[in-house]
Amino acid sequence: MKSIIYKNPVISAITINIVTLIIVIYGISIKQPLFTTLLFFVGIINRHILDNVQNVNKQKKSIVTISVIILVFIILAYSLHIHNVENMKIINGL
């Protein structure tokens, strides 16, 4: 497993971020906030990948960092949207 991650660090980090995005969005949809704790672990994993891989240049590091930032912003936007939808349901009495 380590050899796959360290062989292609950018692809593996982006894959981990996409899988986490899907899991956290599912968790928000079913109203289980514990899934959002995965974000902390994914941040740690991404940082570990960037620190321990030898052939990572600045461009690859910035790609991984930007993918994590996009992940966090998408999750925040989606959770805000779900919150607004739930508030509208309460206001309208549905």
Jmol script that loads the backbone (N, CA, C; Angstrom):
load data "model"
ATOM      1  N   MET A   1       0.829  -1.192   0.000  1.00  0.00           N
ATOM      2  CA  MET A   1       0.000   0.000   0.000  1.00  0.00           C
ATOM      3  C   MET A   1       0.870   1.251   0.000  1.00  0.00           C
ATOM      4  N   LYS A   2       1.916   1.245   0.816  1.00  0.00           N
ATOM      5  CA  LYS A   2       2.792   2.409   0.871  1.00  0.00           C
ATOM      6  C   LYS A   2       3.480   2.645  -0.459  1.00  0.00           C
ATOM      7  N   SER A   3       3.854   1.569  -1.135  1.00  0.00           N
ATOM      8  CA  SER A   3       4.548   1.743  -2.412  1.00  0.00           C
ATOM      9  C   SER A   3       3.642   2.363  -3.456  1.00  0.00           C
ATOM     10  N   ILE A   4       2.359   2.046  -3.426  1.00  0.00           N
ATOM     11  CA  ILE A   4       1.412   2.650  -4.377  1.00  0.00           C
ATOM     12  C   ILE A   4       1.249   4.127  -4.079  1.00  0.00           C
ATOM     13  N   ILE A   5       1.126   4.468  -2.818  1.00  0.00           N
ATOM     14  CA  ILE A   5       0.942   5.874  -2.439  1.00  0.00           C
ATOM     15  C   ILE A   5       2.195   6.681  -2.745  1.00  0.00           C
ATOM     16  N   TYR A   6       3.349   6.143  -2.429  1.00  0.00           N
ATOM     17  CA  TYR A   6       4.583   6.895  -2.623  1.00  0.00           C
ATOM     18  C   TYR A   6       5.060   6.895  -4.071  1.00  0.00           C
ATOM     19  N   LYS A   7       4.582   5.949  -4.872  1.00  0.00           N
ATOM     20  CA  LYS A   7       4.973   5.912  -6.283  1.00  0.00           C
ATOM     21  C   LYS A   7       4.294   7.022  -7.065  1.00  0.00           C
ATOM     22  N   ASN A   8       3.013   7.228  -6.834  1.00  0.00           N
ATOM     23  CA  ASN A   8       2.229   8.286  -7.470  1.00  0.00           C
ATOM     24  C   ASN A   8       1.552   9.119  -6.390  1.00  0.00           C
ATOM     25  N   PRO A   9       2.260  10.030  -5.745  1.00  0.00           N
ATOM     26  CA  PRO A   9       1.698  10.728  -4.585  1.00  0.00           C
ATOM     27  C   PRO A   9       0.545  11.666  -4.935  1.00  0.00           C
ATOM     28  N   VAL A  10       0.609  12.329  -6.071  1.00  0.00           N
ATOM     29  CA  VAL A  10      -0.450  13.275  -6.422  1.00  0.00           C
ATOM     30  C   VAL A  10      -1.741  12.528  -6.751  1.00  0.00           C
ATOM     31  N   ILE A  11      -1.640  11.487  -7.535  1.00  0.00           N
ATOM     32  CA  ILE A  11      -2.824  10.716  -7.906  1.00  0.00           C
ATOM     33  C   ILE A  11      -3.441  10.056  -6.679  1.00  0.00           C
ATOM     34  N   SER A  12      -2.621   9.504  -5.805  1.00  0.00           N
ATOM     35  CA  SER A  12      -3.164   8.854  -4.613  1.00  0.00           C
ATOM     36  C   SER A  12      -3.788   9.866  -3.659  1.00  0.00           C
ATOM     37  N   ALA A  13      -3.182  11.042  -3.508  1.00  0.00           N
ATOM     38  CA  ALA A  13      -3.758  12.058  -2.621  1.00  0.00           C
ATOM     39  C   ALA A  13      -5.090  12.564  -3.164  1.00  0.00           C
ATOM     40  N   ILE A  14      -5.158  12.796  -4.462  1.00  0.00           N
ATOM     41  CA  ILE A  14      -6.416  13.260  -5.051  1.00  0.00           C
ATOM     42  C   ILE A  14      -7.480  12.178  -4.972  1.00  0.00           C
ATOM     43  N   THR A  15      -7.098  10.918  -5.155  1.00  0.00           N
ATOM     44  CA  THR A  15      -8.056   9.822  -5.019  1.00  0.00           C
ATOM     45  C   THR A  15      -8.579   9.733  -3.593  1.00  0.00           C
ATOM     46  N   ILE A  16      -7.701   9.863  -2.614  1.00  0.00           N
ATOM     47  CA  ILE A  16      -8.129   9.852  -1.213  1.00  0.00           C
ATOM     48  C   ILE A  16      -9.070  11.021  -0.939  1.00  0.00           C
ATOM     49  N   ASN A  17      -8.777  12.183  -1.500  1.00  0.00           N
ATOM     50  CA  ASN A  17      -9.639  13.353  -1.300  1.00  0.00           C
ATOM     51  C   ASN A  17     -11.013  13.155  -1.934  1.00  0.00           C
ATOM     52  N   ILE A  18     -11.070  12.574  -3.105  1.00  0.00           N
ATOM     53  CA  ILE A  18     -12.359  12.352  -3.770  1.00  0.00           C
ATOM     54  C   ILE A  18     -13.196  11.333  -2.999  1.00  0.00           C
ATOM     55  N   VAL A  19     -12.572  10.258  -2.550  1.00  0.00           N
ATOM     56  CA  VAL A  19     -13.304   9.252  -1.773  1.00  0.00           C
ATOM     57  C   VAL A  19     -13.818   9.865  -0.468  1.00  0.00           C
ATOM     58  N   THR A  20     -13.005  10.678   0.167  1.00  0.00           N
ATOM     59  CA  THR A  20     -13.432  11.354   1.397  1.00  0.00           C
ATOM     60  C   THR A  20     -14.581  12.306   1.118  1.00  0.00           C
ATOM     61  N   LEU A  21     -14.517  13.027   0.008  1.00  0.00           N
ATOM     62  CA  LEU A  21     -15.602  13.940  -0.366  1.00  0.00           C
ATOM     63  C   LEU A  21     -16.913  13.182  -0.505  1.00  0.00           C
ATOM     64  N   ILE A  22     -16.888  12.054  -1.171  1.00  0.00           N
ATOM     65  CA  ILE A  22     -18.100  11.259  -1.353  1.00  0.00           C
ATOM     66  C   ILE A  22     -18.630  10.753  -0.015  1.00  0.00           C
ATOM     67  N   ILE A  23     -17.746  10.266   0.842  1.00  0.00           N
ATOM     68  CA  ILE A  23     -18.175   9.740   2.139  1.00  0.00           C
ATOM     69  C   ILE A  23     -18.743  10.844   3.023  1.00  0.00           C
ATOM     70  N   VAL A  24     -18.097  12.002   3.056  1.00  0.00           N
ATOM     71  CA  VAL A  24     -18.569  13.090   3.918  1.00  0.00           C
ATOM     72  C   VAL A  24     -19.882  13.665   3.390  1.00  0.00           C
ATOM     73  N   ILE A  25     -20.032  13.790   2.080  1.00  0.00           N
ATOM     74  CA  ILE A  25     -21.303  14.266   1.533  1.00  0.00           C
ATOM     75  C   ILE A  25     -22.421  13.282   1.860  1.00  0.00           C
ATOM     76  N   TYR A  26     -22.150  11.996   1.783  1.00  0.00           N
ATOM     77  CA  TYR A  26     -23.144  11.008   2.184  1.00  0.00           C
ATOM     78  C   TYR A  26     -23.489  11.156   3.664  1.00  0.00           C
ATOM     79  N   GLY A  27     -22.480  11.364   4.496  1.00  0.00           N
ATOM     80  CA  GLY A  27     -22.717  11.545   5.928  1.00  0.00           C
ATOM     81  C   GLY A  27     -23.543  12.776   6.235  1.00  0.00           C
ATOM     82  N   ILE A  28     -23.300  13.851   5.504  1.00  0.00           N
ATOM     83  CA  ILE A  28     -24.097  15.070   5.696  1.00  0.00           C
ATOM     84  C   ILE A  28     -25.529  14.828   5.238  1.00  0.00           C
ATOM     85  N   SER A  29     -25.700  14.074   4.164  1.00  0.00           N
ATOM     86  CA  SER A  29     -27.039  13.803   3.647  1.00  0.00           C
ATOM     87  C   SER A  29     -27.884  12.998   4.620  1.00  0.00           C
ATOM     88  N   ILE A  30     -27.254  12.071   5.328  1.00  0.00           N
ATOM     89  CA  ILE A  30     -28.023  11.266   6.277  1.00  0.00           C
ATOM     90  C   ILE A  30     -27.943  11.836   7.692  1.00  0.00           C
ATOM     91  N   LYS A  31     -27.419  13.061   7.798  1.00  0.00           N
ATOM     92  CA  LYS A  31     -27.360  13.804   9.059  1.00  0.00           C
ATOM     93  C   LYS A  31     -26.526  13.091  10.121  1.00  0.00           C
ATOM     94  N   GLN A  32     -25.362  12.613   9.731  1.00  0.00           N
ATOM     95  CA  GLN A  32     -24.410  12.006  10.653  1.00  0.00           C
ATOM     96  C   GLN A  32     -23.134  12.848  10.665  1.00  0.00           C
ATOM     97  N   PRO A  33     -22.986  13.734  11.632  1.00  0.00           N
ATOM     98  CA  PRO A  33     -21.844  14.656  11.620  1.00  0.00           C
ATOM     99  C   PRO A  33     -20.495  13.998  11.915  1.00  0.00           C
ATOM    100  N   LEU A  34     -20.493  12.749  12.353  1.00  0.00           N
ATOM    101  CA  LEU A  34     -19.224  12.090  12.659  1.00  0.00           C
ATOM    102  C   LEU A  34     -18.368  11.864  11.418  1.00  0.00           C
ATOM    103  N   PHE A  35     -18.997  11.822  10.261  1.00  0.00           N
ATOM    104  CA  PHE A  35     -18.239  11.628   9.032  1.00  0.00           C
ATOM    105  C   PHE A  35     -17.324  12.815   8.735  1.00  0.00           C
ATOM    106  N   THR A  36     -17.642  13.977   9.265  1.00  0.00           N
ATOM    107  CA  THR A  36     -16.812  15.147   8.995  1.00  0.00           C
ATOM    108  C   THR A  36     -15.464  15.069   9.711  1.00  0.00           C
ATOM    109  N   THR A  37     -15.340  14.190  10.691  1.00  0.00           N
ATOM    110  CA  THR A  37     -14.048  14.019  11.341  1.00  0.00           C
ATOM    111  C   THR A  37     -13.023  13.393  10.391  1.00  0.00           C
ATOM    112  N   LEU A  38     -13.497  12.802   9.310  1.00  0.00           N
ATOM    113  CA  LEU A  38     -12.574  12.265   8.315  1.00  0.00           C
ATOM    114  C   LEU A  38     -11.698  13.348   7.703  1.00  0.00           C
ATOM    115  N   LEU A  39     -12.192  14.583   7.693  1.00  0.00           N
ATOM    116  CA  LEU A  39     -11.419  15.680   7.111  1.00  0.00           C
ATOM    117  C   LEU A  39     -10.090  15.876   7.828  1.00  0.00           C
ATOM    118  N   PHE A  40     -10.089  15.729   9.138  1.00  0.00           N
ATOM    119  CA  PHE A  40      -8.851  15.880   9.895  1.00  0.00           C
ATOM    120  C   PHE A  40      -7.848  14.790   9.525  1.00  0.00           C
ATOM    121  N   PHE A  41      -8.346  13.561   9.420  1.00  0.00           N
ATOM    122  CA  PHE A  41      -7.464  12.455   9.084  1.00  0.00           C
ATOM    123  C   PHE A  41      -6.933  12.565   7.656  1.00  0.00           C
ATOM    124  N   VAL A  42      -7.769  13.043   6.747  1.00  0.00           N
ATOM    125  CA  VAL A  42      -7.330  13.216   5.367  1.00  0.00           C
ATOM    126  C   VAL A  42      -6.274  14.308   5.279  1.00  0.00           C
ATOM    127  N   GLY A  43      -6.429  15.363   6.043  1.00  0.00           N
ATOM    128  CA  GLY A  43      -5.405  16.402   6.076  1.00  0.00           C
ATOM    129  C   GLY A  43      -4.081  15.865   6.589  1.00  0.00           C
ATOM    130  N   ILE A  44      -4.133  15.034   7.614  1.00  0.00           N
ATOM    131  CA  ILE A  44      -2.921  14.426   8.155  1.00  0.00           C
ATOM    132  C   ILE A  44      -2.288  13.479   7.141  1.00  0.00           C
ATOM    133  N   ILE A  45      -3.113  12.691   6.468  1.00  0.00           N
ATOM    134  CA  ILE A  45      -2.600  11.755   5.463  1.00  0.00           C
ATOM    135  C   ILE A  45      -1.957  12.505   4.303  1.00  0.00           C
ATOM    136  N   ASN A  46      -2.610  13.563   3.835  1.00  0.00           N
ATOM    137  CA  ASN A  46      -2.040  14.340   2.735  1.00  0.00           C
ATOM    138  C   ASN A  46      -0.711  14.973   3.139  1.00  0.00           C
ATOM    139  N   ARG A  47      -0.633  15.492   4.341  1.00  0.00           N
ATOM    140  CA  ARG A  47       0.616  16.091   4.801  1.00  0.00           C
ATOM    141  C   ARG A  47       1.711  15.029   4.935  1.00  0.00           C
ATOM    142  N   HIS A  48       1.323  13.852   5.388  1.00  0.00           N
ATOM    143  CA  HIS A  48       2.269  12.751   5.519  1.00  0.00           C
ATOM    144  C   HIS A  48       2.797  12.329   4.140  1.00  0.00           C
ATOM    145  N   ILE A  49       1.912  12.292   3.161  1.00  0.00           N
ATOM    146  CA  ILE A  49       2.333  11.962   1.802  1.00  0.00           C
ATOM    147  C   ILE A  49       3.318  13.000   1.285  1.00  0.00           C
ATOM    148  N   LEU A  50       3.022  14.270   1.492  1.00  0.00           N
ATOM    149  CA  LEU A  50       3.903  15.319   0.986  1.00  0.00           C
ATOM    150  C   LEU A  50       5.249  15.338   1.697  1.00  0.00           C
ATOM    151  N   ASP A  51       5.270  15.001   2.961  1.00  0.00           N
ATOM    152  CA  ASP A  51       6.519  15.043   3.716  1.00  0.00           C
ATOM    153  C   ASP A  51       7.431  13.851   3.429  1.00  0.00           C
ATOM    154  N   ASN A  52       6.856  12.694   3.155  1.00  0.00           N
ATOM    155  CA  ASN A  52       7.659  11.474   3.053  1.00  0.00           C
ATOM    156  C   ASN A  52       8.006  11.044   1.636  1.00  0.00           C
ATOM    157  N   VAL A  53       7.521  11.736   0.641  1.00  0.00           N
ATOM    158  CA  VAL A  53       7.826  11.361  -0.738  1.00  0.00           C
ATOM    159  C   VAL A  53       9.006  12.195  -1.224  1.00  0.00           C
ATOM    160  N   GLN A  54       9.924  11.540  -1.911  1.00  0.00           N
ATOM    161  CA  GLN A  54      11.158  12.195  -2.326  1.00  0.00           C
ATOM    162  C   GLN A  54      10.993  13.017  -3.607  1.00  0.00           C
ATOM    163  N   ASN A  55      10.200  12.551  -4.558  1.00  0.00           N
ATOM    164  CA  ASN A  55      10.148  13.177  -5.880  1.00  0.00           C
ATOM    165  C   ASN A  55       8.970  14.144  -6.040  1.00  0.00           C
ATOM    166  N   VAL A  56       8.691  14.928  -5.024  1.00  0.00           N
ATOM    167  CA  VAL A  56       7.593  15.887  -5.091  1.00  0.00           C
ATOM    168  C   VAL A  56       8.176  17.288  -5.228  1.00  0.00           C
ATOM    169  N   ASN A  57       7.812  17.953  -6.319  1.00  0.00           N
ATOM    170  CA  ASN A  57       8.269  19.332  -6.503  1.00  0.00           C
ATOM    171  C   ASN A  57       7.187  20.294  -6.027  1.00  0.00           C
ATOM    172  N   LYS A  58       7.430  21.581  -6.194  1.00  0.00           N
ATOM    173  CA  LYS A  58       6.488  22.593  -5.697  1.00  0.00           C
ATOM    174  C   LYS A  58       5.139  22.504  -6.397  1.00  0.00           C
ATOM    175  N   GLN A  59       5.139  22.204  -7.678  1.00  0.00           N
ATOM    176  CA  GLN A  59       3.892  22.133  -8.424  1.00  0.00           C
ATOM    177  C   GLN A  59       3.014  20.992  -7.914  1.00  0.00           C
ATOM    178  N   LYS A  60       3.613  19.841  -7.662  1.00  0.00           N
ATOM    179  CA  LYS A  60       2.851  18.703  -7.146  1.00  0.00           C
ATOM    180  C   LYS A  60       2.330  18.987  -5.739  1.00  0.00           C
ATOM    181  N   LYS A  61       3.138  19.645  -4.920  1.00  0.00           N
ATOM    182  CA  LYS A  61       2.685  20.002  -3.571  1.00  0.00           C
ATOM    183  C   LYS A  61       1.512  20.961  -3.625  1.00  0.00           C
ATOM    184  N   SER A  62       1.573  21.913  -4.542  1.00  0.00           N
ATOM    185  CA  SER A  62       0.475  22.873  -4.648  1.00  0.00           C
ATOM    186  C   SER A  62      -0.791  22.215  -5.172  1.00  0.00           C
ATOM    187  N   ILE A  63      -0.671  21.230  -6.047  1.00  0.00           N
ATOM    188  CA  ILE A  63      -1.851  20.510  -6.542  1.00  0.00           C
ATOM    189  C   ILE A  63      -2.537  19.776  -5.403  1.00  0.00           C
ATOM    190  N   VAL A  64      -1.773  19.103  -4.577  1.00  0.00           N
ATOM    191  CA  VAL A  64      -2.353  18.369  -3.445  1.00  0.00           C
ATOM    192  C   VAL A  64      -2.974  19.341  -2.446  1.00  0.00           C
ATOM    193  N   THR A  65      -2.306  20.432  -2.162  1.00  0.00           N
ATOM    194  CA  THR A  65      -2.833  21.422  -1.215  1.00  0.00           C
ATOM    195  C   THR A  65      -4.115  22.050  -1.737  1.00  0.00           C
ATOM    196  N   ILE A  66      -4.144  22.388  -3.010  1.00  0.00           N
ATOM    197  CA  ILE A  66      -5.352  22.979  -3.603  1.00  0.00           C
ATOM    198  C   ILE A  66      -6.497  21.973  -3.597  1.00  0.00           C
ATOM    199  N   SER A  67      -6.208  20.688  -3.822  1.00  0.00           N
ATOM    200  CA  SER A  67      -7.281  19.696  -3.794  1.00  0.00           C
ATOM    201  C   SER A  67      -7.878  19.558  -2.397  1.00  0.00           C
ATOM    202  N   VAL A  68      -7.055  19.687  -1.359  1.00  0.00           N
ATOM    203  CA  VAL A  68      -7.577  19.636   0.014  1.00  0.00           C
ATOM    204  C   VAL A  68      -8.437  20.867   0.304  1.00  0.00           C
ATOM    205  N   ILE A  69      -7.980  22.035  -0.143  1.00  0.00           N
ATOM    206  CA  ILE A  69      -8.746  23.268   0.069  1.00  0.00           C
ATOM    207  C   ILE A  69     -10.082  23.197  -0.666  1.00  0.00           C
ATOM    208  N   ILE A  70     -10.076  22.696  -1.891  1.00  0.00           N
ATOM    209  CA  ILE A  70     -11.325  22.541  -2.638  1.00  0.00           C
ATOM    210  C   ILE A  70     -12.243  21.551  -1.934  1.00  0.00           C
ATOM    211  N   LEU A  71     -11.687  20.482  -1.410  1.00  0.00           N
ATOM    212  CA  LEU A  71     -12.468  19.500  -0.656  1.00  0.00           C
ATOM    213  C   LEU A  71     -13.185  20.155   0.515  1.00  0.00           C
ATOM    214  N   VAL A  72     -12.473  20.949   1.281  1.00  0.00           N
ATOM    215  CA  VAL A  72     -13.059  21.599   2.452  1.00  0.00           C
ATOM    216  C   VAL A  72     -14.137  22.596   2.037  1.00  0.00           C
ATOM    217  N   PHE A  73     -13.886  23.390   0.996  1.00  0.00           N
ATOM    218  CA  PHE A  73     -14.877  24.364   0.556  1.00  0.00           C
ATOM    219  C   PHE A  73     -16.142  23.696   0.003  1.00  0.00           C
ATOM    220  N   ILE A  74     -16.000  22.614  -0.717  1.00  0.00           N
ATOM    221  CA  ILE A  74     -17.177  21.896  -1.233  1.00  0.00           C
ATOM    222  C   ILE A  74     -17.998  21.345  -0.084  1.00  0.00           C
ATOM    223  N   ILE A  75     -17.345  20.783   0.901  1.00  0.00           N
ATOM    224  CA  ILE A  75     -18.075  20.227   2.046  1.00  0.00           C
ATOM    225  C   ILE A  75     -18.759  21.330   2.842  1.00  0.00           C
ATOM    226  N   LEU A  76     -18.090  22.455   3.031  1.00  0.00           N
ATOM    227  CA  LEU A  76     -18.729  23.572   3.735  1.00  0.00           C
ATOM    228  C   LEU A  76     -19.929  24.105   2.960  1.00  0.00           C
ATOM    229  N   ALA A  77     -19.787  24.245   1.655  1.00  0.00           N
ATOM    230  CA  ALA A  77     -20.899  24.745   0.838  1.00  0.00           C
ATOM    231  C   ALA A  77     -22.071  23.774   0.860  1.00  0.00           C
ATOM    232  N   TYR A  78     -21.780  22.482   0.765  1.00  0.00           N
ATOM    233  CA  TYR A  78     -22.854  21.495   0.774  1.00  0.00           C
ATOM    234  C   TYR A  78     -23.556  21.451   2.130  1.00  0.00           C
ATOM    235  N   SER A  79     -22.801  21.512   3.205  1.00  0.00           N
ATOM    236  CA  SER A  79     -23.435  21.486   4.526  1.00  0.00           C
ATOM    237  C   SER A  79     -24.260  22.744   4.770  1.00  0.00           C
ATOM    238  N   LEU A  80     -23.804  23.886   4.270  1.00  0.00           N
ATOM    239  CA  LEU A  80     -24.590  25.110   4.379  1.00  0.00           C
ATOM    240  C   LEU A  80     -25.881  25.000   3.569  1.00  0.00           C
ATOM    241  N   HIS A  81     -25.788  24.408   2.397  1.00  0.00           N
ATOM    242  CA  HIS A  81     -26.982  24.208   1.573  1.00  0.00           C
ATOM    243  C   HIS A  81     -27.991  23.295   2.273  1.00  0.00           C
ATOM    244  N   ILE A  82     -27.528  22.196   2.818  1.00  0.00           N
ATOM    245  CA  ILE A  82     -28.423  21.276   3.531  1.00  0.00           C
ATOM    246  C   ILE A  82     -29.036  21.966   4.746  1.00  0.00           C
ATOM    247  N   HIS A  83     -28.260  22.780   5.431  1.00  0.00           N
ATOM    248  CA  HIS A  83     -28.783  23.526   6.578  1.00  0.00           C
ATOM    249  C   HIS A  83     -29.897  24.476   6.141  1.00  0.00           C
ATOM    250  N   ASN A  84     -29.692  25.184   5.042  1.00  0.00           N
ATOM    251  CA  ASN A  84     -30.722  26.101   4.540  1.00  0.00           C
ATOM    252  C   ASN A  84     -31.968  25.358   4.087  1.00  0.00           C
ATOM    253  N   VAL A  85     -31.802  24.209   3.471  1.00  0.00           N
ATOM    254  CA  VAL A  85     -32.952  23.405   3.053  1.00  0.00           C
ATOM    255  C   VAL A  85     -33.749  22.938   4.267  1.00  0.00           C
ATOM    256  N   GLU A  86     -33.069  22.506   5.297  1.00  0.00           N
ATOM    257  CA  GLU A  86     -33.761  22.061   6.513  1.00  0.00           C
ATOM    258  C   GLU A  86     -34.488  23.242   7.188  1.00  0.00           C
ATOM    259  N   ASN A  87     -33.875  24.404   7.186  1.00  0.00           N
ATOM    260  CA  ASN A  87     -34.544  25.575   7.763  1.00  0.00           C
ATOM    261  C   ASN A  87     -35.788  25.941   6.975  1.00  0.00           C
ATOM    262  N   MET A  88     -35.719  25.847   5.651  1.00  0.00           N
ATOM    263  CA  MET A  88     -36.897  26.132   4.837  1.00  0.00           C
ATOM    264  C   MET A  88     -38.008  25.115   5.076  1.00  0.00           C
ATOM    265  N   LYS A  89     -37.646  23.870   5.308  1.00  0.00           N
ATOM    266  CA  LYS A  89     -38.649  22.858   5.630  1.00  0.00           C
ATOM    267  C   LYS A  89     -39.338  23.173   6.947  1.00  0.00           C
ATOM    268  N   ILE A  90     -38.568  23.632   7.923  1.00  0.00           N
ATOM    269  CA  ILE A  90     -39.152  23.991   9.214  1.00  0.00           C
ATOM    270  C   ILE A  90     -40.044  25.208   9.084  1.00  0.00           C
ATOM    271  N   ILE A  91     -39.593  26.220   8.357  1.00  0.00           N
ATOM    272  CA  ILE A  91     -40.391  27.432   8.179  1.00  0.00           C
ATOM    273  C   ILE A  91     -41.687  27.163   7.442  1.00  0.00           C
ATOM    274  N   ASN A  92     -41.621  26.332   6.405  1.00  0.00           N
ATOM    275  CA  ASN A  92     -42.814  26.025   5.615  1.00  0.00           C
ATOM    276  C   ASN A  92     -43.681  24.960   6.253  1.00  0.00           C
ATOM    277  N   GLY A  93     -43.224  24.329   7.291  1.00  0.00           N
ATOM    278  CA  GLY A  93     -44.027  23.329   8.002  1.00  0.00           C
ATOM    279  C   GLY A  93     -44.118  22.002   7.286  1.00  0.00           C
ATOM    280  N   LEU A  94     -43.106  21.653   6.523  1.00  0.00           N
ATOM    281  CA  LEU A  94     -43.141  20.379   5.811  1.00  0.00           C
ATOM    282  C   LEU A  94     -42.475  19.338   6.603  1.00  0.00           C
TER     283      LEU A  94
END
end "model"
wireframe off; spacefill off
backbone 0.3
color backbone group
